[in-house]
């Protein structure tokens, strides 16, 4: 059965490429849009009160299949394939060709070449921008925004230690569905940290447990290596080595570094055992 999180199909409407695979009243081709706002919620239903499933970041592409008169667009993110409802006002027809990515945990964009000007945007790690020129201090975007040059890099840039990227999020508030330094959940942290290293990861922890790395034998769980992913039902943490983890979690209501044994004991007391440990290719 197709995963509804990754399948743009509803009883009344589905993507044209799914014709013959799903049942729907009508099929549409969809239109490509660009995520214009810095961080955009993707919700389960077309309502500001609906659960936040994930977020889209500036510069991402989304194929929109349906739009409502109340200002919602239903579509599928190009990056990880997630399907849901986004605020229509946060999307535009593609108008930029991203060339650079934000490499700082977050940065500010200014309306001119001075950090004394009031910022116009706060941009998260992973946001994509079209940079049309640079000077000694700023990358100037197609929107004529000035972003500190030290906080951007070409799209080809990759970090080399996704654990170190995740550690930069320590103290970030826990936010179900979040994937930025303003709020992140466990799998969002993993996805963003891996993306910074050029590794595409699915969005949710169950998807990540199925798709990432290779499973370790239970006998190997006592000797974790840096970068191993530890999974419980509905949760994932990143091993920093054999003795500690970094993870976004609701116990701390933040991304935190925690001794391994402390986390194992606490989570087991809450009724959950490790389901697997997976090691990524070095």
C-alpha positions as CSV (number, residue, x, y, z in Angstrom):
1,X,0.0,0.0,0.0
2,X,1.3,3.4,-1.0
3,X,2.5,5.6,1.8
4,X,0.2,8.6,1.9
5,X,3.0,10.8,3.2
6,X,4.8,10.3,-0.1
7,X,1.9,9.7,-2.5
8,X,0.1,12.7,-3.9
9,X,-3.3,11.0,-4.0
10,X,-6.6,11.6,-2.4
11,X,-10.0,10.1,-3.1
12,X,-11.0,13.2,-5.1
13,X,-7.7,14.0,-6.8
14,X,-4.3,12.5,-7.6
15,X,-1.2,13.2,-9.6
16,X,-1.5,12.3,-13.3
17,X,1.6,10.1,-13.1
18,X,-0.3,7.9,-10.6
19,X,-3.1,7.1,-13.1
20,X,-3.7,3.4,-13.2
21,X,-2.0,3.0,-9.8
22,X,-4.5,4.7,-7.5
23,X,-8.2,5.4,-7.6
24,X,-9.3,9.0,-7.7
25,X,-12.1,11.1,-9.1
26,X,-9.7,13.1,-11.3
27,X,-6.0,13.3,-12.1
28,X,-4.0,16.5,-12.6
29,X,-0.5,17.2,-13.9
30,X,0.5,19.7,-11.3
31,X,2.6,22.9,-11.5
32,X,6.0,23.6,-10.1
33,X,6.4,26.3,-7.5
34,X,9.3,27.7,-5.6
35,X,9.3,28.1,-1.8
36,X,9.7,31.8,-1.3
37,X,9.6,32.3,2.5
38,X,12.5,31.2,4.6
39,X,10.7,28.4,6.5
40,X,7.2,27.2,5.4
41,X,5.0,24.8,7.3
42,X,3.7,21.7,5.5
43,X,0.5,20.6,7.3
44,X,-1.7,17.5,7.2
45,X,-4.8,19.5,6.5
46,X,-5.5,23.0,5.0
47,X,-5.7,24.7,8.4
48,X,-3.3,26.6,10.6
49,X,-4.5,24.3,13.4
50,X,-3.6,21.1,11.6
51,X,-0.6,19.1,12.7
52,X,2.8,20.2,11.3
53,X,4.3,17.3,9.4
54,X,7.4,18.9,8.1
55,X,8.8,22.2,6.8
56,X,10.0,23.4,3.4
57,X,13.0,25.8,3.2
58,X,13.5,28.8,0.9
59,X,14.5,27.8,-2.6
60,X,12.9,24.3,-2.5
61,X,10.6,23.2,-5.3
62,X,7.1,21.9,-4.8
63,X,4.7,20.4,-7.3
64,X,1.2,21.8,-6.5
65,X,-1.8,19.7,-7.5
66,X,-4.6,21.6,-5.7
67,X,-5.2,25.1,-4.4
68,X,-8.1,26.3,-2.2
69,X,-9.9,29.7,-2.1
70,X,-8.8,29.9,1.6
71,X,-5.1,30.2,0.6
72,X,-3.8,26.7,0.8
73,X,-1.8,24.6,-1.8
74,X,-1.6,20.8,-1.7
75,X,1.5,19.4,-3.2
76,X,4.7,17.3,-3.0
77,X,8.1,18.6,-2.1
78,X,10.8,17.8,-4.7
79,X,13.5,17.2,-2.1
80,X,12.1,14.4,0.0
81,X,8.8,13.7,-1.6
82,X,6.6,14.7,1.3
83,X,3.0,15.5,0.6
84,X,0.8,18.0,2.4
85,X,-0.7,21.5,2.6
86,X,1.4,24.7,2.4
87,X,0.3,28.3,2.7
88,X,-0.2,29.5,-0.9
89,X,1.3,32.9,-0.2
90,X,4.6,31.3,0.6
91,X,4.9,29.9,-2.9
92,X,5.8,31.6,-6.2
93,X,6.2,30.4,-9.8
94,X,9.9,29.6,-10.1
95,X,11.8,32.9,-10.4
96,X,15.3,32.0,-9.2
97,X,17.9,29.4,-10.1
98,X,19.6,28.6,-6.7
99,X,23.4,28.7,-6.8
100,X,24.2,28.8,-3.2
101,X,23.2,27.4,0.2
102,X,23.1,28.8,3.7
103,X,25.8,27.1,5.7
104,X,25.3,28.9,9.0
105,X,22.8,27.6,11.5
106,X,20.9,30.7,10.7
107,X,21.7,34.1,9.2
108,X,20.2,37.4,8.4
109,X,19.5,39.0,5.0
110,X,19.7,42.8,4.8
111,X,18.1,45.2,2.3
112,X,21.5,46.8,1.6
113,X,25.2,46.4,2.1
114,X,25.2,47.2,5.8
115,X,24.6,45.0,8.9
116,X,23.2,48.1,10.6
117,X,20.1,48.0,8.4
118,X,17.0,46.2,9.7
119,X,17.1,42.6,8.5
120,X,14.4,41.5,6.0
121,X,14.7,37.8,6.5
122,X,16.1,35.1,8.8
123,X,17.4,32.3,6.7
124,X,18.0,28.7,8.1
125,X,20.7,26.2,7.4
126,X,20.0,24.6,4.0
127,X,18.0,27.5,2.5
128,X,18.9,27.9,-1.2
129,X,19.5,31.2,-2.9
130,X,20.4,32.6,-6.3
131,X,23.5,34.7,-5.8
132,X,24.0,37.2,-8.7
133,X,27.2,38.8,-7.4
134,X,29.4,39.1,-4.3
135,X,31.6,41.8,-2.8
136,X,34.0,41.6,0.1
137,X,31.3,41.1,2.7
138,X,28.1,40.1,1.1
139,X,26.4,37.7,-1.3
140,X,23.8,39.7,-3.2
141,X,20.8,37.6,-4.2
142,X,18.3,37.8,-7.0
143,X,16.0,39.4,-4.5
144,X,18.6,42.1,-3.9
145,X,19.1,40.9,-0.4
146,X,22.5,41.1,1.1
147,X,23.6,38.0,3.0
148,X,26.9,37.7,4.9
149,X,29.3,36.1,2.5
150,X,30.8,34.0,5.3
151,X,27.4,32.3,5.8
152,X,26.9,31.0,2.2
153,X,28.6,28.5,-0.1
154,X,28.0,27.1,-3.6
155,X,25.5,24.3,-3.8
156,X,28.3,21.9,-4.3
157,X,29.7,22.6,-0.8
158,X,29.4,19.7,1.6
159,X,30.3,19.3,5.3
160,X,32.3,16.3,6.3
161,X,30.9,15.4,9.7
162,X,27.1,15.3,10.0
163,X,27.4,14.7,13.7
164,X,29.2,18.0,14.1
165,X,26.4,19.7,12.2
166,X,23.8,18.1,14.5
167,X,25.8,19.2,17.5
168,X,25.4,22.8,16.4
169,X,21.7,22.5,17.0
170,X,22.1,21.9,20.7
171,X,19.7,24.1,22.6
172,X,17.3,24.3,19.7
173,X,13.7,24.0,20.9
174,X,11.9,20.8,20.2
175,X,9.3,21.2,17.5
176,X,7.3,18.3,16.1
177,X,7.8,18.6,12.3
178,X,10.5,21.2,12.6
179,X,13.8,21.2,10.7
180,X,15.6,24.4,11.5
181,X,17.4,26.0,14.5
182,X,14.1,27.7,15.4
183,X,12.7,24.3,16.1
184,X,13.5,20.7,15.2
185,X,12.3,17.2,15.9
186,X,14.5,14.1,15.9
187,X,14.2,13.0,12.3
188,X,14.3,16.6,11.1
189,X,17.6,17.0,12.8
190,X,19.0,13.9,11.1
191,X,17.7,15.0,7.7
192,X,19.1,18.5,7.9
193,X,22.5,17.4,9.3
194,X,22.9,14.7,6.6
195,X,21.7,17.2,3.8
196,X,24.5,19.5,4.9
197,X,26.9,16.7,4.1
198,X,25.3,15.9,0.7
199,X,23.4,12.9,1.9
200,X,19.7,12.8,1.0
201,X,17.6,11.3,3.8
202,X,13.8,10.6,4.1
203,X,11.9,12.8,6.5
204,X,10.5,10.6,9.2
205,X,12.3,8.3,11.6
206,X,10.6,5.1,10.3
207,X,11.5,6.0,6.8
208,X,15.1,6.7,7.9
209,X,15.3,3.4,9.7
210,X,14.2,1.6,6.5
211,X,16.4,3.5,4.1
212,X,19.6,4.7,5.8
213,X,22.8,2.7,6.3
214,X,23.0,-1.0,7.2
215,X,21.7,-2.6,10.4
216,X,24.2,-3.7,13.0
217,X,23.9,-7.0,14.9
218,X,22.6,-6.5,18.4
219,X,26.0,-7.6,19.7
220,X,27.5,-4.5,18.1
221,X,25.2,-2.1,19.9
222,X,27.5,-1.9,22.9
223,X,30.3,-0.4,20.7
224,X,28.6,2.5,18.9
225,X,30.7,4.6,16.5
226,X,30.4,8.2,15.7
227,X,27.5,8.7,13.2
228,X,25.6,5.5,14.0
229,X,21.9,6.1,14.0
230,X,20.0,4.6,17.0
231,X,16.3,4.0,16.5
232,X,13.3,3.4,18.8
233,X,9.7,3.3,17.7
234,X,9.1,6.9,16.6
235,X,12.5,8.2,17.6
236,X,16.0,8.5,16.3
237,X,19.3,9.7,17.9
238,X,22.8,10.2,16.5
239,X,25.7,8.5,18.3
240,X,28.6,10.8,19.0
241,X,30.7,7.8,19.9
242,X,30.3,4.8,22.3
243,X,29.1,6.9,25.3
244,X,26.8,9.7,24.2
245,X,24.0,10.8,21.8
246,X,22.8,14.0,20.3
247,X,19.1,14.1,19.5
248,X,16.1,16.4,19.4
249,X,13.7,15.1,22.0
250,X,10.6,16.0,24.0
251,X,12.1,15.0,27.4
252,X,14.5,18.0,27.2
253,X,12.2,19.9,24.8
254,X,15.4,20.7,22.9
255,X,18.2,19.2,20.9
256,X,20.5,17.9,23.6
257,X,23.7,15.8,24.1
258,X,22.9,13.0,26.5
259,X,25.0,10.1,28.0
260,X,24.1,6.9,26.2
261,X,23.2,4.9,29.3
262,X,21.0,7.8,30.6
263,X,19.1,7.9,27.4
264,X,18.7,4.1,27.2
265,X,17.5,3.9,30.8
266,X,15.1,6.8,30.5
267,X,13.5,5.7,27.2
268,X,13.2,2.1,28.3
269,X,11.4,3.2,31.4
270,X,9.0,5.0,29.2
271,X,8.2,1.7,27.5
272,X,10.5,1.7,24.4
273,X,13.5,-0.4,23.5
274,X,15.9,0.1,20.7
275,X,14.5,-1.3,17.4
276,X,17.8,-1.1,15.4
277,X,21.1,0.6,15.1
278,X,22.2,1.5,11.6
279,X,25.7,2.5,10.3
280,X,26.1,4.8,7.4
281,X,28.8,4.3,4.8
282,X,32.0,6.1,5.8
